[in-house]
Amino acid sequence: MLLVVSTNPTIDRTLELPVLHPHGVHRSQRIWLSAGGKGLNVGRAAKNLDLPYRVVGFLGGFTGELLAKLAREEGLETSWLRFPELETKMSYLLKHRRGDSTVINEPGPRLEPQRWRELVNFILEESRPAQAVVLAGSVPPGVESGAYFELCRQLSERVPEILVDTPGHTLQAVVADPRRLSIKVNREELGEALGFRLKNDRDLYQAGRLLLERGARLVCITLGREGAMAFDERGAWRASFEAPHFVSSVGSGDSFSAGLSLYALRGMELPQALAWASACGAANAQTDLPAQFTLEGVERLVPQIEVQAVV
């Protein structure tokens, strides 16, 4: 079973606009409301891949109950710790015809140390039947990077495979000491965490090898439409593909994470899991909403993904 830890869930409010102009007045043509955030997207993608999964995290207040209702109506497998005095955040996805979607994220409710400890204990209990864990997304205000890192470390002592996909200060803590952890990250976030720009494949290769030398089990760097690179103790691989019909990149990284979990759940070799993960990300980019692709769509794309060894 794949346990997906949603450290800062949100309600996604997606508005379709003909065009987006700064300072202008806009009238939305369509509106979607859905349970969102990176963790929910990973879970949604796992569901599409017919993987056993459960999304866990915390919810707060009225918006939290609305998120739980939306997830339930969608048929997503979830388990939530409730903090009634807090309010789950909302995100706004502005979908328009001239380019990729524009995303506005609220920071989330402030989580005091005692509440974080309660959440950690809840996550550890939920992890008992898991073969793999994906920690997806940011942490809410009040959660220190050291506390997040300790959660990753505790999970790594209980579950064979821990895949971390987090930005900012929590990513910095993880890349400083990634022992027993797998890391999925995009190029820009990894460059910021390491303190230098990753301008070309040579820089990416050196960054991936650096994290392996620090003790990471697996490293995967996503490159948007340029593909991805993956590293483990046996080697390094580069995935590339012809970009399919593009609609929105929102959720592609999360869909990639779900596909990459096949490495642990189905015993795939890393090059094969990289091809599946890349196909999931590409399939997602063809949909209006995050992680709404089909298994059949992914299966059609997998043969189009070119995976080559990097030396």
Secondary structure as UniProt FT lines:
FT   STRAND          2..6
FT   STRAND          10..16
FT   TURN            22..23
FT   STRAND          30..36
FT   HELIX           38..48
FT   TURN            49..50
FT   STRAND          53..59
FT   HELIX           61..74
FT   STRAND          78..82
FT   TURN            84..85
FT   STRAND          89..95
FT   STRAND          102..105
FT   HELIX           113..126
FT   TURN            127..129
FT   STRAND          132..136
FT   TURN            141..142
FT   HELIX           145..156
FT   TURN            157..158
FT   STRAND          161..165
FT   HELIX           168..176
FT   TURN            179..180
FT   STRAND          182..186
FT   HELIX           187..194
FT   HELIX           201..213
FT   TURN            214..215
FT   STRAND          218..222
FT   HELIX           224..226
FT   STRAND          228..232
FT   TURN            233..234
FT   STRAND          235..240
FT   TURN            250..251
FT   HELIX           252..260
FT   HELIX           262..265
FT   HELIX           270..284
FT   TURN            285..286
FT   TURN            290..291
FT   HELIX           295..301
FT   HELIX           302..304
FT   STRAND          306..310
//
